[in-house]
Amino acid sequence: MELIAEQHDAATVIRVNASRIDAPTALQFKEEMRTLTTQAVGRFILDLQQVDFIDSSGLGAVVASMKQLQPGQALELAALQPIVDKVFRLTRMDTIFRIHGDADEVIATNTR
């Protein structure tokens, strides 16, 4: 599991460089997210473009990553693949997270 953080004026984009967030990778994901989100402030956009599978452990790790943020920080999601998007919608997590079509578009829109 590799997470790559890109600092922008509008937000920090965290790209998940893995095809799955599931039981074997959830703890590592959560720990890496904690490290990255404590090193920056403000808005975080989690780019899930490469993730084509997420299970309940992975979903729990994403929610835990949001809950450990400090006041004034926010976690948003972007580029959900159809199966991942379906999991977020079926669990109603789409009402908790702001979901964008593409992380790069969000950054471009907010820097104009």
Secondary structure, DSSP 8 states (H G I E B T S, - for coil): --EEEEE-SS-EEEEE-SSEESHHHHHHHHHHHHHHHHSS-SEEEEE-TT--EE-HHHHHHHHHHHHT--TT-EEEEE---HHHHHHHHHTTGGGTS-EES-HHHHHHHHT-
